[in-house]
Amino acid sequence: MQLTRYTDLSLRVLMYLSYPGRNDLVTIAEIAAQFDVPRNHLVKVVNRLVHLGWVSATRGRSGGIRLGVPAGSLTLGQILREMEGTTALIDCEGEVCVLRSGCRLRGALADALQSFYRTLDGYTLAQICASPTAGLIAQMHRMVAMPAH
């Protein structure tokens, strides 16, 4: 299984916003620059995260975003289920396959997918943002705070 770019960016945004050492709001432009991604694509990701209540947004000239829930309350499994969905890894209904009536592949893949999500349910956003990741995130935030020469 490979995560979509949308899910990847969702995880990066949540990780970046989990940094506790910053009180001011973060802009989408800042995150886009930090991760070198298109701002327009990031807007879609952030809108979804706001809709889910995981990110809070303030509009206006001095607006921005911040984490809307404690990082310890979000599991990776929860995040991936929302971003990726829980659709089957293989589409046996849409494909013409002579094995379809007696094949066990779909069931095995469904079990594997559930195991994947259960494993990720054991990790919170706070846990994956602990050291050494925390140091890297802090460094990114310090780069923004430093004046340009």
C-alpha positions in Angstrom: 0.0 0.0 0.0 1.3 3.5 -0.8 -0.2 6.6 0.7 -1.5 9.3 -1.6 0.3 12.7 -1.7 -2.8 14.2 -0.1 -2.4 11.9 3.0 1.3 12.5 3.1 0.8 16.3 3.1 -2.0 15.9 5.8 0.5 14.1 8.0 3.2 16.7 7.5 0.8 19.6 8.2 -0.3 17.9 11.4 3.2 17.2 12.5 4.4 20.7 11.8 1.4 22.1 13.7 2.1 19.8 16.7 5.2 22.0 17.7 4.3 23.3 21.2 7.0 26.0 21.3 5.2 28.4 19.1 2.3 30.6 20.1 1.5 32.5 16.9 -0.6 31.1 14.1 1.1 29.3 11.1 0.3 30.3 7.6 -0.4 28.0 4.7 2.3 29.8 2.7 4.8 29.1 5.5 4.0 25.3 5.4 4.1 25.3 1.6 7.6 26.9 1.7 8.8 24.5 4.5 7.8 21.4 2.6 8.3 22.8 -0.9 4.7 22.0 -2.0 2.2 24.0 -4.1 0.1 26.3 -1.9 -3.1 25.5 -3.8 -2.8 21.8 -3.1 -2.0 22.6 0.6 -5.2 24.7 0.8 -7.3 21.6 0.0 -5.5 19.5 2.6 -5.9 22.2 5.3 -9.5 22.7 4.5 -10.2 19.0 5.0 -8.2 19.0 8.3 -10.2 22.0 9.4 -13.5 20.3 8.4 -12.4 17.3 10.6 -11.8 19.6 13.5 -8.1 18.6 13.8 -6.9 22.1 12.7 -8.4 25.4 13.7 -8.2 28.3 11.3 -8.5 32.1 11.7 -9.2 34.1 8.6 -7.9 37.6 7.8 -4.7 39.4 7.5 -3.2 38.2 10.7 -4.9 34.8 10.4 -3.5 31.3 10.1 -3.9 27.8 11.4 -3.0 25.8 14.5 -3.6 22.3 15.8 -7.2 22.1 16.9 -6.9 19.0 19.1 -4.2 17.7 21.4 -1.6 15.7 19.4 -2.0 12.9 21.8 -5.6 12.4 20.9 -5.0 11.6 17.2 -3.8 8.2 16.1 -2.1 7.5 12.8 -4.7 4.9 12.1 -7.5 7.5 12.6 -5.7 10.0 10.3 -5.1 7.5 7.6 -8.6 6.1 7.7 -10.0 9.6 7.1 -7.5 10.6 4.5 -7.2 7.3 2.5 -10.6 5.9 3.2 -11.3 2.2 4.0 -11.9 0.9 0.5 -10.7 -2.5 -0.4 -7.2 -2.8 -1.8 -8.5 -4.7 -4.8 -11.7 -4.0 -6.7 -13.1 -7.5 -7.4 -16.6 -6.0 -8.3 -15.4 -3.8 -11.1 -13.0 -6.3 -12.7 -13.9 -9.2 -14.8 -12.1 -12.1 -13.2 -12.7 -15.8 -13.6 -11.5 -16.4 -10.0 -14.0 -14.0 -8.5 -16.6 -16.6 -7.3 -14.1 -18.6 -5.3 -11.1 -16.4 -4.7 -9.7 -15.8 -1.2 -7.4 -12.9 -2.2 -9.8 -10.1 -1.4 -10.4 -11.5 2.1 -6.6 -11.8 2.8 -6.0 -8.3 1.6 -8.9 -7.0 3.7 -7.4 -8.7 6.8 -4.0 -7.2 6.0 -5.5 -3.7 5.7 -7.2 -4.0 9.0 -4.0 -5.1 10.6 -2.2 -2.2 9.1 -4.7 0.3 10.6 -4.7 -1.5 14.0 -0.9 -1.2 14.1 -1.2 2.5 13.3 -3.9 3.0 16.0 -1.1 2.3 18.5 0.8 5.5 17.5 -0.4 9.0 18.3 0.6 12.2 16.5 2.4 13.2 19.7 4.4 10.0 19.7 5.6 10.3 16.2 6.5 14.0 16.8 8.7 13.1 19.8 12.5 13.2 19.6 14.3 13.0 17.3 11.4 14.3 15.0 10.6 17.1 17.6 14.1 18.6 17.1 13.7 18.7 13.3 10.2 20.3 13.6 11.6 22.8 16.1 14.4 23.7 13.7 11.9 24.3 10.9 10.0 26.7 13.2 13.2 28.5 14.2 14.1 29.1 10.6 10.8 30.9 10.1 11.4 33.0 13.2 14.9 34.1 12.1 15.0 37.4 10.1 16.2 37.1 6.5 19.6 38.7 5.8 
